[in-house]
Every structure is written in structure tokens, then in C-alpha cells.
Amino acid sequence: MARAETRPDAGRGWSDQYWWSSDGVRLHARVYAGPDGSDGAPPVLCMPGLARNARDFEALAPHIAQYRKVIVIEFRGRGESAYAKDPMTYVPLTYVQDVVAMMDEMDITRFAAIGTSLGGLVAMLMAATLPGRLVGAVLNDVGPELEAAGLARIRDYIGAGGSQPTWIHAARAFAELNAAIYPRYAIHDWLRLTKRTHRLTAEGRIVTDYDKQIAAPLRVPGGADAGIDLWPAYRALGDVPVLILRGALSDILGRGAAQAMVAELPRARLVEVPEVGHAPTMDEPEALTAIDAWIADLPAA
């Protein structure tokens, strides 16, 4: 198996980290170095949602890198990470194994995590399977108890085909699909979000930047998440600082479930982001303020 490789910053603000999974998938992350003298602090791993990639953190990662090293994961089948030969490996436990392989290559023993949706599920599973290594977590609009209606909505659109001829066409189509999630967005906001979630093909078409087969496990009767109790994984976070971000309009993380999460852990805090559904982009002032406070609570070494 080939070893991990690092490509330099080249003036972008990050370096590229590539590594190999146990089943031979070449994976990618962006690494933001952090300030001088921060090498001893546990880094922050940023993990995106189901259909997202490293560009989801293009604003947040440099902000956090003022304080400590940041590693933005691209799960298999997204962004610059290769597509899996077996679509049934597009499941959270495989993503955990992939991230652990990267940490082993980079000699990371302790870390904090920021996870949006799927990324938050991976963070909880890492807390359960890597006891003592996770020093803090931000769970962005996700938890151990999710709303059935929101999950059904995601299953309905994920993996759908189609392309658009220009970025503005793609932004308008994306806005039509997601208008209820970001009701205050103007076309320039949709264009920014579309460029985070889509790519330009060699044929000059705009398409979503992920393998459509990531939907395969969700198409299995009952769904990939059927029958799994995630409360033990959530409780495994223990007494580390936990920030729960919830979009006030979310159809995935209910307010009651979020409040139950706060009651379950001693250092859990809930912040609602107004006028946003699933999920906050974490560019919002309310989210940034809460994340800054969470960073201040993380161990310095």
C-alpha cells in the first residue's frame, strides 16, 4: 500500500494531504497549518455532510486556523477523494476507518471535531471507538435522534442526476431545491453555495461534486440507519466541550432532541441559528461566536 503524501500550500492557505484507505481508495484532506507554536495543541478535524466536501469549510477553516491546526476531511466519493468501487462502503463506520487511517499516518493521537450532519455522526462514532482521544466536538444540526421527515427528504434527492450549462443556471436550480433551508438567501448566496457543492466537468457542464452511488446504502430497505441506537455513541463524548448547533428551521434535528442532548452531557451547549434549516453553513455570526467560545474551552495541549 502506498504511503500518505502531502502537497504544499502553493499560496492557497492550505496543503493537500492524500492517504489510502484499507480497501485501496485514495483519500484527500485540506490541512491548515495553524499559528506558530500551536503544534502541541490537538488539531480540529472538520467533517462535512453527506453530499458535501472540503469547500464547505472554506470560510470556517481559516478562521479556526488562527488558533490551531485544522484538517478538513473529504469522505470517499466526494471532492478530491476517489470514488469507491463498492458503493456499500459509503457508510459511517467506513468513514470512521478512513479518518483513523489518516490520523495514524499523521501521528495524531488527540483531536477535536466539527461535524455537519453525516460528519457529526462520524464524530460521535469516533468518540465511541477511540476512547480518550476526542477532546471536544461541534455537532452541526445532527444528533443521536433524527427526524424521519427530514431523512426522507434527503433520500428523495440524494444521488439524483442532471447537469446545468452555467453556474448561474446551477445556482437557480439549487435555490429551487433548497429554498426552504435558506429562505433569506439572495442569488449571490446561492452562487457561493453552489460553487462549494458542485464542479465543472470536462464537457463544460455543472454537476454535483460527489459520486451518485453514495445514495446506495440509503436505498436498502429500511435505510442505512435503521435500528441503530446512537445515544451510546453520543454519551461517549463524556465531559468534553460539546457545542450543538441547530438550524431553527431544521427538519433533521428537532428542538426536543437537541434539548435532550444538552441534558445528557455535563458540558453540552445548544445554540440555534435563526432562519436556517438543515444545516447551518457555520458562516453565520451566531455560529461563529459559539464556535469561538467552544475553541476557547479546548485543551491547549
Backbone bond lengths (Angstrom), bond angles and torsions (degrees), N, CA, C in turn:
res aa  C-N    CA-C-N  psi(-1)  N-CA   C-N-CA  omega(-1)  CA-C   N-CA-C  phi
1 M - - - 1.471 - - 1.525 109.40 -
2 A 1.343 117.25 133.01 1.451 121.45 179.14 1.531 110.01 -66.80
3 R 1.316 114.31 150.28 1.452 120.12 178.95 1.515 110.96 -81.71
4 A 1.330 115.56 166.31 1.456 120.36 176.63 1.521 109.88 -65.61
5 E 1.322 115.30 154.13 1.454 120.36 177.39 1.515 108.94 -134.30
6 T 1.333 116.12 151.19 1.451 122.79 179.02 1.516 108.81 -122.81
7 R 1.321 116.08 133.12 1.458 121.02 174.49 1.515 108.61 -109.97
8 P 1.323 117.74 138.92 1.465 121.13 -170.03 1.515 113.88 -68.50
9 D 1.332 114.42 170.38 1.453 124.58 -174.75 1.530 112.86 -58.72
10 A 1.307 119.03 -46.68 1.476 125.10 -178.36 1.529 111.61 56.94
11 G 1.341 116.02 33.01 1.462 120.92 174.91 1.512 115.54 79.55
12 R 1.334 118.94 8.42 1.468 120.91 -176.19 1.518 112.81 -90.50
13 G 1.316 117.07 -17.64 1.461 120.21 -175.80 1.517 112.87 103.77
14 W 1.329 117.43 -10.24 1.456 121.37 178.53 1.524 109.68 -144.40
15 S 1.337 115.93 161.29 1.460 122.09 169.78 1.526 108.15 -109.59
16 D 1.332 115.85 157.36 1.463 121.40 178.97 1.517 109.91 -94.23
17 Q 1.313 116.09 130.61 1.461 121.87 175.68 1.527 108.11 -113.67
18 Y 1.324 116.43 125.82 1.465 121.97 177.07 1.524 108.96 -118.90
19 W 1.318 116.76 141.19 1.452 121.19 176.11 1.524 108.18 -150.23
20 W 1.321 116.38 173.84 1.464 122.00 -175.85 1.517 110.37 -116.30
21 S 1.316 115.41 137.76 1.460 120.66 174.69 1.519 109.81 -76.94
22 S 1.322 115.93 170.53 1.469 120.15 179.45 1.520 112.31 -66.07
23 D 1.346 117.53 -22.27 1.461 120.03 178.49 1.531 112.39 -104.43
24 G 1.334 116.63 19.27 1.450 120.84 169.50 1.514 116.87 83.85
25 V 1.326 118.01 24.81 1.463 121.45 176.00 1.528 108.48 -96.53
26 R 1.331 116.83 127.20 1.466 121.25 178.48 1.524 108.88 -80.73
27 L 1.331 115.47 124.22 1.458 122.22 -171.85 1.519 110.92 -116.49
28 H 1.321 115.42 159.52 1.468 120.71 -172.87 1.527 111.20 -135.56
29 A 1.333 114.77 146.67 1.462 122.11 171.19 1.522 108.84 -145.02
30 R 1.319 115.59 153.84 1.464 121.52 169.64 1.521 108.43 -96.33
31 V 1.328 116.01 134.98 1.464 121.08 -179.00 1.530 108.95 -118.31
32 Y 1.333 115.87 119.20 1.463 123.01 175.61 1.522 106.83 -101.11
33 A 1.316 117.06 124.12 1.463 121.23 -165.65 1.522 114.43 -66.63
34 G 1.320 118.95 -30.71 1.451 120.55 -174.47 1.514 110.88 84.53
35 P 1.337 117.48 170.89 1.465 120.65 -177.36 1.521 112.08 -73.58
36 D 1.312 115.87 161.07 1.461 121.07 174.88 1.523 109.57 -57.26
37 G 1.331 115.86 137.82 1.452 120.66 178.04 1.510 114.82 87.08
38 S 1.346 116.82 2.14 1.463 119.09 -177.64 1.531 112.43 -98.29
39 D 1.322 118.19 5.86 1.465 121.16 -175.18 1.525 112.90 -59.98
40 G 1.328 117.68 -30.13 1.458 120.13 -177.72 1.516 114.05 -80.26
41 A 1.330 117.60 -11.17 1.466 120.60 -178.47 1.523 110.29 -83.35
42 P 1.321 118.51 141.68 1.466 119.62 175.31 1.523 110.55 -57.18
43 P 1.326 118.50 131.02 1.467 120.26 179.86 1.514 111.45 -72.32
44 V 1.336 114.89 165.83 1.458 121.68 175.88 1.523 108.56 -102.74
45 L 1.327 116.73 121.27 1.461 122.52 174.47 1.518 108.47 -93.23
46 C 1.331 116.85 122.54 1.455 121.92 177.21 1.524 108.50 -103.05
47 M 1.327 116.77 127.67 1.462 121.23 -175.76 1.525 109.55 -128.48
48 P 1.343 116.94 121.96 1.459 121.05 -172.66 1.519 113.82 -81.80
49 G 1.332 114.16 178.14 1.444 121.73 179.57 1.516 113.35 -78.79
50 L 1.313 115.41 -176.98 1.461 123.23 -169.43 1.523 113.52 -53.77
51 A 1.324 117.94 -47.40 1.464 121.50 -175.08 1.522 111.97 -108.41
52 R 1.322 117.36 22.05 1.456 121.67 -173.02 1.525 111.46 -112.13
53 N 1.331 115.82 178.59 1.461 122.16 -174.26 1.519 109.21 -148.00
54 A 1.335 117.53 -169.25 1.458 121.40 -175.15 1.523 112.97 -62.57
55 R 1.328 117.31 -25.90 1.468 119.25 -178.31 1.524 112.05 -67.55
56 D 1.315 117.13 -15.77 1.466 120.27 174.26 1.526 111.81 -58.16
57 F 1.335 116.24 -25.64 1.466 121.36 -176.18 1.525 112.17 -109.70
58 E 1.341 117.22 20.44 1.460 119.62 -174.55 1.527 112.58 -66.37
59 A 1.325 118.50 -22.58 1.460 121.52 174.94 1.526 111.46 -95.73
60 L 1.330 116.91 -41.83 1.467 120.18 -175.58 1.524 112.48 -72.83
61 A 1.325 118.50 -40.96 1.469 120.81 -175.20 1.527 113.00 -59.03
62 P 1.352 120.24 -48.17 1.460 118.73 177.81 1.519 112.76 -63.92
63 H 1.332 116.22 -29.88 1.474 119.15 177.23 1.527 110.03 -65.11
64 I 1.326 117.14 -47.02 1.466 120.12 179.64 1.521 110.90 -67.73
65 A 1.331 117.40 -32.08 1.470 121.69 -178.32 1.526 112.32 -66.02
66 Q 1.328 117.42 -9.18 1.469 119.07 170.15 1.521 110.91 -65.05
67 Y 1.336 116.25 -23.11 1.456 121.46 -172.53 1.525 113.16 -110.49
68 R 1.335 117.49 -38.07 1.458 120.42 -177.27 1.522 110.58 -161.66
69 K 1.332 115.71 168.68 1.455 121.81 -179.11 1.525 110.33 -61.74
70 V 1.342 115.32 142.77 1.455 121.83 -179.59 1.528 108.92 -128.74
71 I 1.322 116.09 135.11 1.468 122.09 176.61 1.521 107.47 -123.82
72 V 1.328 116.61 119.07 1.456 121.82 -177.69 1.530 108.46 -104.33
73 I 1.310 115.63 112.53 1.460 122.83 -175.29 1.525 111.22 -80.34
74 E 1.330 116.30 141.12 1.455 120.56 164.41 1.531 107.19 -113.31
75 F 1.321 116.26 111.27 1.456 119.99 179.67 1.530 110.21 -62.49
76 R 1.317 115.30 155.27 1.468 120.52 177.43 1.534 110.44 -49.24
77 G 1.334 114.93 138.62 1.456 119.66 178.94 1.513 114.88 84.88
78 R 1.344 117.93 5.39 1.458 121.22 179.58 1.524 110.43 -129.67
79 G 1.339 115.64 147.52 1.456 120.30 173.98 1.511 112.61 54.30
80 E 1.331 115.86 -128.22 1.463 121.21 -178.83 1.525 113.31 -88.39
81 S 1.310 118.28 -1.51 1.464 120.29 172.93 1.524 109.35 -77.73
82 A 1.330 115.61 141.20 1.464 120.33 -175.68 1.530 111.12 -69.14
83 Y 1.314 114.96 158.28 1.453 121.45 175.51 1.530 109.54 -78.96
84 A 1.312 116.05 143.66 1.463 121.13 179.69 1.522 110.93 -79.64
85 K 1.327 116.79 143.23 1.466 120.43 175.10 1.521 110.95 -69.06
86 D 1.320 116.07 -35.92 1.462 121.24 179.94 1.520 109.32 -103.04
87 P 1.339 119.35 107.43 1.463 120.33 -177.17 1.524 113.74 -64.22
88 M 1.323 117.66 -18.59 1.459 119.16 179.25 1.524 112.78 -76.94
89 T 1.353 116.53 -0.09 1.469 119.27 171.61 1.527 111.62 -87.06
90 Y 1.324 117.49 -0.67 1.460 120.54 176.90 1.524 109.78 -82.35
91 V 1.329 115.19 66.85 1.461 122.32 -178.09 1.528 109.19 -138.22
92 P 1.335 117.95 155.10 1.461 121.05 -173.10 1.531 115.26 -55.37
93 L 1.335 118.57 -40.74 1.465 118.71 -177.79 1.529 111.74 -65.14
94 T 1.329 117.58 -33.04 1.458 119.76 175.29 1.518 110.38 -68.54
95 Y 1.330 117.74 -39.79 1.457 120.23 177.49 1.529 110.66 -61.48
96 V 1.324 116.85 -39.35 1.465 120.06 176.05 1.529 110.02 -58.30
97 Q 1.322 117.01 -48.18 1.467 120.96 179.73 1.523 111.40 -59.99
98 D 1.324 116.77 -39.77 1.460 120.33 179.31 1.527 111.42 -63.56
99 V 1.329 116.93 -44.37 1.468 120.60 -179.35 1.522 110.65 -67.45
100 V 1.316 117.71 -39.88 1.465 120.87 177.81 1.528 110.69 -62.02
101 A 1.339 117.30 -38.05 1.464 120.31 176.99 1.520 110.90 -60.42
102 M 1.316 117.35 -40.52 1.467 120.85 177.26 1.517 111.19 -65.19
103 M 1.338 116.71 -44.25 1.461 119.06 -179.02 1.523 110.94 -64.46
104 D 1.312 117.03 -36.71 1.466 119.91 176.56 1.527 110.51 -62.41
105 E 1.339 117.10 -42.55 1.463 120.93 178.74 1.523 111.48 -63.39
106 M 1.324 117.13 -35.59 1.469 121.96 -175.75 1.520 112.76 -95.80
107 D 1.340 117.01 4.49 1.472 122.27 178.70 1.534 112.00 57.47
108 I 1.313 116.00 43.63 1.465 121.41 177.35 1.524 108.03 -94.88
109 T 1.306 116.69 117.73 1.464 120.69 -178.80 1.528 112.48 -100.80
110 R 1.333 116.82 -33.52 1.461 121.01 179.24 1.521 108.52 -131.15
111 F 1.319 117.15 146.73 1.450 120.82 -174.51 1.523 110.25 -158.85
112 A 1.328 115.09 159.67 1.452 122.44 168.00 1.523 107.62 -108.24
113 A 1.325 117.41 161.59 1.461 120.16 -176.33 1.521 110.80 -137.48
114 I 1.338 114.44 139.82 1.458 121.90 169.14 1.519 106.11 -119.98
115 G 1.324 116.56 118.40 1.456 120.06 -176.44 1.514 112.48 -128.79
116 T 1.329 115.22 125.83 1.460 120.92 174.36 1.524 109.22 -93.64
117 S 1.322 116.81 124.36 1.466 121.45 174.06 1.536 110.72 52.85
118 L 1.335 118.56 -112.06 1.462 121.22 177.33 1.518 111.30 -51.53
119 G 1.329 117.74 -42.61 1.461 120.68 179.59 1.515 112.77 -59.81
120 G 1.336 116.73 -33.84 1.460 120.00 176.24 1.513 112.35 -70.58
121 L 1.334 117.17 -36.66 1.462 119.93 174.54 1.525 110.72 -61.67
122 V 1.339 115.85 -42.40 1.465 119.94 177.56 1.529 110.38 -62.02
123 A 1.334 117.29 -40.73 1.460 120.48 178.68 1.525 111.38 -60.79
124 M 1.329 117.45 -42.93 1.465 120.46 178.97 1.525 110.98 -64.22
125 L 1.323 116.90 -42.13 1.468 120.11 178.98 1.528 111.16 -65.57
126 M 1.320 117.05 -33.62 1.459 120.18 176.49 1.532 110.97 -67.89
127 A 1.332 116.39 -36.72 1.464 119.33 175.78 1.520 110.73 -60.57
128 A 1.346 115.90 -38.52 1.468 120.51 -177.92 1.518 112.71 -75.38
129 T 1.329 117.29 -32.75 1.470 120.39 -173.78 1.522 113.57 -99.19
130 L 1.338 117.11 -13.45 1.470 121.60 -179.91 1.527 109.23 -125.62
131 P 1.333 117.71 64.72 1.470 119.79 -173.83 1.526 112.32 -57.63
132 G 1.343 114.86 133.48 1.451 121.57 176.47 1.515 115.23 86.45
133 R 1.326 118.01 -7.05 1.466 119.58 -176.01 1.526 113.28 -95.12
134 L 1.314 117.38 -27.28 1.459 120.89 -179.27 1.529 108.93 -88.13
135 V 1.350 116.76 122.58 1.470 120.56 -173.67 1.529 112.86 -104.70
136 G 1.313 117.52 -1.32 1.461 121.42 178.65 1.512 109.81 175.15
137 A 1.340 116.63 155.45 1.462 119.60 -177.97 1.518 111.01 -148.18
138 V 1.336 115.11 141.20 1.458 123.07 166.03 1.521 106.72 -110.60
139 L 1.314 116.72 121.50 1.462 122.41 177.70 1.517 107.34 -106.62
140 N 1.333 116.07 106.72 1.457 121.69 -173.60 1.525 110.65 -92.38
141 D 1.335 114.65 101.00 1.459 123.82 177.35 1.525 112.30 57.60
142 V 1.303 115.27 46.23 1.458 120.58 179.48 1.526 108.53 -155.52
143 G 1.318 115.16 156.33 1.452 120.24 177.62 1.512 109.90 -167.99
144 P 1.316 117.08 -169.62 1.463 120.68 -177.90 1.523 113.67 -77.47
145 E 1.340 116.47 -7.99 1.467 121.20 -178.38 1.522 107.88 -132.70
146 L 1.332 117.61 116.16 1.459 122.25 -173.11 1.528 110.91 -119.52
147 E 1.315 115.54 151.80 1.460 121.94 -176.42 1.532 110.57 -77.84
148 A 1.328 116.34 130.96 1.464 121.44 -177.80 1.522 111.80 -62.58
149 A 1.318 117.81 -37.99 1.469 120.46 -177.50 1.522 111.05 -64.47
150 G 1.321 116.28 -41.32 1.460 119.55 179.24 1.517 112.15 -67.91
151 L 1.324 117.29 -39.33 1.459 120.47 177.19 1.521 110.99 -63.87
152 A 1.320 116.72 -38.70 1.465 120.44 177.85 1.523 110.47 -64.58
153 R 1.321 117.11 -39.90 1.464 120.51 178.14 1.527 111.17 -60.05
154 I 1.341 116.27 -43.55 1.464 120.19 179.82 1.520 110.70 -65.06
155 R 1.328 117.11 -42.51 1.466 120.19 179.08 1.529 111.61 -61.27
156 D 1.326 116.33 -31.70 1.454 120.25 -177.14 1.528 112.50 -68.11
157 Y 1.350 116.59 -35.18 1.467 117.57 -174.59 1.519 114.50 -105.26
158 I 1.333 118.27 -22.48 1.461 119.06 -173.08 1.529 110.48 -66.76
159 G 1.305 115.71 134.58 1.453 120.72 178.35 1.512 114.33 85.67
160 A 1.340 117.37 1.32 1.461 119.47 179.23 1.527 109.91 -68.10
161 G 1.299 116.81 145.72 1.458 121.24 -177.99 1.520 111.53 -83.47
162 G 1.332 115.39 -161.46 1.452 120.53 177.52 1.514 112.60 106.55
163 S 1.326 115.59 154.66 1.460 122.00 178.52 1.515 108.19 -147.42
164 Q 1.322 115.82 167.12 1.452 121.96 179.90 1.527 109.40 -129.52
165 P 1.334 117.55 152.46 1.461 119.51 -175.18 1.523 114.63 -78.66
166 T 1.338 118.06 -25.89 1.462 121.46 -178.11 1.526 109.41 -140.39
167 W 1.332 115.01 166.29 1.460 119.53 178.78 1.528 111.14 -64.90
168 I 1.311 117.26 -36.80 1.462 118.80 -178.63 1.525 110.68 -69.89
169 H 1.328 117.49 -36.84 1.465 119.57 174.10 1.535 110.37 -61.98
170 A 1.336 115.81 -43.58 1.464 120.03 -179.52 1.521 111.05 -64.19
171 A 1.330 116.65 -39.47 1.465 120.48 -179.96 1.528 110.81 -64.89
172 R 1.316 116.40 -40.32 1.472 119.18 179.31 1.528 111.33 -67.01
173 A 1.327 116.31 -39.95 1.463 119.41 177.90 1.526 110.85 -66.01
174 F 1.335 116.51 -40.41 1.461 121.33 179.22 1.527 110.22 -65.60
175 A 1.319 116.36 -38.49 1.459 120.79 178.06 1.524 111.10 -64.32
176 E 1.309 116.49 -41.43 1.464 119.84 179.55 1.521 111.48 -61.77
177 L 1.333 116.24 -38.31 1.461 120.95 -179.02 1.523 112.26 -72.82
178 N 1.332 117.08 -32.11 1.467 121.02 -170.18 1.523 114.41 -118.74
179 A 1.331 117.59 18.18 1.466 120.95 -174.87 1.523 112.62 -56.24
180 A 1.329 117.52 -35.99 1.464 120.21 -177.43 1.526 112.37 -72.65
181 I 1.335 117.01 -18.82 1.467 120.50 -177.89 1.520 111.25 -80.89
182 Y 1.334 116.40 -40.15 1.466 121.60 -179.36 1.528 109.01 -127.25
183 P 1.330 117.54 72.51 1.469 120.24 -171.31 1.522 114.20 -65.51
184 R 1.313 118.87 -19.04 1.458 120.97 -178.08 1.533 112.85 -95.11
185 Y 1.325 117.97 0.48 1.463 120.52 -177.35 1.537 111.13 -68.70
186 A 1.330 114.55 138.43 1.460 122.29 169.31 1.534 107.84 -98.23
187 I 1.330 116.67 175.73 1.459 119.43 -173.98 1.530 112.21 -61.97
188 H 1.340 118.83 -32.56 1.472 119.36 178.86 1.532 111.05 -68.33
189 D 1.339 117.14 -31.19 1.471 120.13 175.46 1.526 109.93 -67.76
190 W 1.334 116.20 -43.33 1.461 119.61 179.31 1.519 111.25 -65.24
191 L 1.313 117.32 -35.93 1.461 120.30 178.50 1.530 110.49 -65.00
192 R 1.336 116.43 -42.23 1.465 120.13 177.45 1.525 110.76 -61.53
193 L 1.322 117.15 -45.60 1.458 120.54 -178.48 1.527 111.29 -68.35
194 T 1.318 116.78 -36.41 1.466 120.34 178.57 1.528 110.78 -64.53
195 K 1.316 117.34 -38.36 1.465 119.69 179.41 1.530 111.60 -71.04
196 R 1.306 117.06 -19.44 1.465 120.04 173.45 1.529 111.99 -78.52
197 T 1.306 116.77 -28.80 1.468 120.57 -168.95 1.521 114.00 -110.26
198 H 1.336 117.63 -8.18 1.457 122.32 -176.72 1.532 110.74 -123.89
199 R 1.318 115.97 169.79 1.465 121.39 177.46 1.523 109.95 -141.93
200 L 1.325 114.36 161.95 1.462 122.04 177.51 1.525 108.77 -94.90
201 T 1.314 117.89 125.21 1.463 121.20 179.68 1.524 110.56 -82.04
202 A 1.327 115.84 168.75 1.466 121.08 177.22 1.523 111.49 -62.62
203 E 1.321 116.59 -23.66 1.465 121.26 179.37 1.527 112.59 -86.81
204 G 1.341 116.42 0.91 1.449 120.08 178.03 1.513 115.18 84.26
205 R 1.327 118.17 18.19 1.460 122.47 177.94 1.528 109.88 -103.15
206 I 1.328 116.03 155.18 1.464 122.19 178.46 1.525 108.42 -101.11
207 V 1.338 116.51 124.14 1.465 121.77 -179.32 1.524 109.40 -135.22
208 T 1.327 116.29 162.59 1.463 120.20 174.95 1.522 109.99 -65.00
209 D 1.331 115.79 144.99 1.467 121.24 -171.72 1.527 111.47 -94.94
210 Y 1.332 115.49 59.93 1.455 119.84 175.04 1.521 109.40 -158.31
211 D 1.324 115.05 161.04 1.459 121.97 176.32 1.522 108.53 -72.33
212 K 1.312 117.31 123.14 1.467 120.33 -179.00 1.526 112.12 -59.50
213 Q 1.334 117.02 -19.93 1.461 120.76 -178.75 1.532 113.21 -75.36
214 I 1.350 117.82 -4.64 1.470 117.41 174.39 1.522 110.58 -60.81
215 A 1.334 116.75 -19.04 1.466 120.70 179.16 1.521 112.97 -78.38
216 A 1.338 118.00 -13.16 1.472 120.45 -172.56 1.530 113.43 -56.28
217 P 1.341 119.64 -47.76 1.470 117.91 179.31 1.527 113.32 -63.02
218 L 1.339 116.80 -26.51 1.458 120.10 179.41 1.519 112.38 -75.08
219 R 1.330 115.82 -18.22 1.468 120.17 -179.57 1.528 112.52 -86.10
220 V 1.323 116.72 -10.28 1.463 120.18 177.14 1.523 108.61 -63.86
221 P 1.328 119.06 137.27 1.471 120.22 -179.84 1.522 111.98 -51.34
222 G 1.315 116.19 125.88 1.461 121.66 -177.66 1.503 112.96 95.36
223 G 1.344 117.20 -20.98 1.457 120.11 178.51 1.512 112.25 85.25
224 A 1.336 115.84 156.66 1.466 121.29 -176.63 1.519 112.29 -66.64
225 D 1.340 117.13 -22.31 1.457 120.40 -176.11 1.526 112.90 -98.78
226 A 1.310 117.69 5.17 1.463 120.57 -174.17 1.525 111.75 -64.56
227 G 1.338 115.28 131.31 1.460 120.87 172.62 1.517 116.24 76.87
228 I 1.327 117.95 4.79 1.464 120.39 -177.88 1.524 109.21 -95.11
229 D 1.323 116.70 124.11 1.460 122.52 175.94 1.523 108.32 -92.36
230 L 1.335 116.90 109.70 1.463 121.33 -176.53 1.527 113.40 -92.71
231 W 1.329 117.11 -1.22 1.471 118.10 179.28 1.533 112.37 -61.92
232 P 1.328 120.62 -39.94 1.477 118.41 176.35 1.528 112.54 -60.43
233 A 1.341 117.71 -37.69 1.466 120.41 177.49 1.518 110.25 -65.72
234 Y 1.325 116.97 -40.83 1.463 119.38 177.75 1.532 110.67 -63.71
235 R 1.330 116.88 -44.92 1.466 119.72 -179.61 1.532 111.86 -63.26
236 A 1.330 117.08 -24.05 1.472 120.78 179.65 1.526 111.71 -64.71
237 L 1.340 117.81 -14.39 1.462 119.78 175.08 1.523 111.14 -65.13
238 G 1.322 117.23 -23.98 1.460 122.05 172.01 1.515 113.35 62.29
239 D 1.336 116.39 -127.08 1.469 120.14 -174.03 1.519 112.99 -106.62
240 V 1.341 118.23 23.00 1.458 120.27 175.85 1.530 108.93 -79.87
241 P 1.341 118.34 159.72 1.471 119.62 176.36 1.529 111.10 -64.83
242 V 1.318 116.50 124.98 1.460 122.11 179.79 1.532 108.50 -125.23
243 L 1.317 115.34 122.83 1.461 121.59 174.66 1.521 108.36 -108.11
244 I 1.320 116.07 124.18 1.459 122.39 176.96 1.527 107.12 -105.12
245 L 1.316 116.08 112.61 1.462 120.66 173.83 1.526 108.18 -96.24
246 R 1.318 115.76 132.82 1.464 120.11 178.28 1.514 109.77 -130.82
247 G 1.324 116.59 127.04 1.451 119.72 170.39 1.511 109.13 -67.85
248 A 1.325 117.13 129.60 1.467 120.31 -176.21 1.528 112.05 -60.58
249 L 1.350 117.04 -23.15 1.464 121.31 -179.96 1.530 111.82 -103.30
250 S 1.315 117.63 14.07 1.465 121.27 -172.50 1.520 112.72 -62.40
251 D 1.338 114.90 137.10 1.467 120.70 171.80 1.526 110.98 -105.94
252 I 1.334 116.50 12.77 1.469 122.22 179.20 1.528 111.07 -110.01
253 L 1.325 116.93 -52.62 1.466 121.27 179.19 1.521 108.47 -105.78
254 G 1.324 115.52 107.28 1.459 120.58 179.32 1.515 111.63 -71.22
255 R 1.331 115.85 154.22 1.467 119.66 -179.31 1.532 110.83 -62.89
256 G 1.318 117.19 -39.46 1.467 119.91 179.32 1.512 112.27 -63.28
257 A 1.331 116.87 -41.99 1.467 120.61 178.14 1.514 110.68 -64.50
258 A 1.339 116.97 -40.87 1.467 120.27 179.46 1.523 111.07 -63.87
259 Q 1.327 116.94 -40.93 1.469 120.27 178.29 1.527 110.99 -66.28
260 A 1.338 116.94 -36.75 1.463 120.24 176.25 1.525 111.06 -64.11
261 M 1.330 116.87 -35.61 1.467 120.74 177.49 1.525 110.92 -63.00
262 V 1.330 116.56 -42.13 1.463 120.51 178.88 1.524 110.44 -61.81
263 A 1.336 116.09 -41.64 1.461 120.37 -178.02 1.529 112.11 -68.12
264 E 1.321 116.74 -21.70 1.467 120.77 -172.62 1.515 113.69 -82.60
265 L 1.340 118.43 -28.02 1.463 121.61 -175.10 1.523 110.71 -123.24
266 P 1.341 117.78 143.33 1.468 120.46 -172.07 1.520 114.55 -69.13
267 R 1.337 117.97 -27.12 1.465 119.26 -176.13 1.531 112.01 -118.42
268 A 1.324 116.04 27.05 1.456 120.73 177.75 1.524 110.02 -87.49
269 R 1.331 115.65 139.89 1.457 122.19 -179.92 1.525 108.66 -133.70
270 L 1.324 117.52 138.15 1.459 123.03 -179.67 1.522 110.10 -108.75
271 V 1.331 115.40 130.26 1.468 121.75 173.33 1.524 107.89 -128.66
272 E 1.325 116.51 125.55 1.463 121.54 176.09 1.521 109.81 -94.81
273 V 1.324 114.48 134.90 1.457 121.12 176.84 1.527 107.45 -97.44
274 P 1.333 118.62 117.14 1.463 120.36 -173.40 1.523 112.82 -69.96
275 E 1.343 114.56 149.78 1.465 123.38 172.36 1.525 113.68 56.74
276 V 1.337 115.68 34.82 1.465 122.06 178.24 1.520 107.58 -137.64
277 G 1.340 116.13 140.93 1.449 121.20 175.06 1.513 110.86 -96.74
278 H 1.333 116.12 -139.08 1.463 121.56 -178.96 1.521 110.34 -97.07
279 A 1.333 113.99 109.30 1.448 128.87 9.67 1.530 108.13 -134.82
280 P 1.344 117.34 158.73 1.459 118.54 172.09 1.530 111.23 -52.45
281 T 1.331 115.97 143.23 1.468 119.86 177.56 1.523 111.85 -81.35
282 M 1.321 116.45 -10.33 1.471 124.64 -178.17 1.519 112.38 68.82
283 D 1.342 117.04 11.28 1.466 122.13 166.81 1.527 110.33 -86.34
284 E 1.329 116.66 -15.64 1.461 121.23 -175.00 1.535 110.43 -65.50
285 P 1.346 117.89 143.34 1.467 120.32 -178.62 1.523 113.12 -55.13
286 E 1.341 117.54 -40.22 1.465 120.26 -179.32 1.531 111.21 -63.51
287 A 1.334 115.56 -39.83 1.463 119.83 179.38 1.525 110.92 -69.20
288 L 1.337 117.44 -44.58 1.469 120.75 -178.93 1.525 111.66 -62.26
289 T 1.321 116.63 -42.50 1.469 120.12 178.38 1.521 110.90 -60.96
290 A 1.328 116.44 -43.59 1.466 120.43 179.98 1.525 111.34 -66.74
291 I 1.325 117.22 -39.38 1.463 120.51 179.93 1.527 110.78 -67.47
292 D 1.323 117.41 -38.94 1.477 120.15 176.00 1.519 111.08 -58.96
293 A 1.338 116.73 -43.17 1.464 120.09 178.41 1.530 111.11 -65.19
294 W 1.332 116.88 -38.02 1.461 121.07 177.43 1.534 110.94 -64.06
295 I 1.316 117.24 -43.22 1.468 120.77 178.60 1.520 110.65 -59.66
296 A 1.324 116.16 -40.44 1.470 119.96 -179.85 1.518 112.21 -61.83
297 D 1.322 118.09 -24.30 1.467 122.31 -179.44 1.539 113.35 -88.01
298 L 1.340 117.21 -8.78 1.463 119.58 -178.53 1.528 110.85 -74.64
299 P 1.328 117.66 150.24 1.473 120.36 177.95 1.516 111.11 -64.34
300 A 1.316 117.08 143.22 1.465 122.67 -178.18 1.520 111.42 -79.13
301 A 1.316 117.79 -17.11 1.473 119.86 -178.46 1.528 108.49 -152.98
